[in-house]
Amino acid sequence: MEYFREEVRKIMICVNMIEGIYAMGAKRVGIKYNTLALFYALDDGRPHSQKEVCEQWLIPKTTVNTIVKECVEAGYIVLDTSRQTKEKEIRLTEKGQEYAKPILMQFYEIERCAMQKTLAEFPREFLQAIEQFTNNLKKEAEKLPLESESNE
């Protein structure tokens, strides 16, 4: 049976480096890493619930809640309760869009350059492969027993 330890190790190193690059970049432009992640989440123009952001971006609920509160106080985000759901939707305000856009544009440009160079060497299928590996890894990780179950 092949365990793929070395391949998975390389992926984990890359994932951690990518996260570190974004964290370093966020610090360089003067925002928190998780604030950058929230701006990314909201930059598609659609409203999102805090729960959705937590699940999709794997940011702890307390962290998202803290960042949302800070951004609401700064006038960057509005909480929308007009829909008939339990979850409040969060959206960037005009002020928030004006603040986030130049920050995100810097990241989008470095991503564009890096992706352009990568796609010059590798086919687009590598993106599908990474996505599929991530989905498969998530499914397998969900099989792990919860700490409370393993202590019983």
Buried (B, 14 or more C-beta within 10 A) or exposed (E): EEEEEEEEEEBEEEEEEEEEEBBEBBEEEEBBBBBBBBBBBBBEEEBBBBEBBBEEBEBEEEBBEBBBEBBBEEEBBBBBEEEEEEBBBBBBBEEBBEBBBEBBEEBEEEEEEEEEEEEEEEEEEEEEEEEEEEEEEEEEEEEEEEEEEEEE
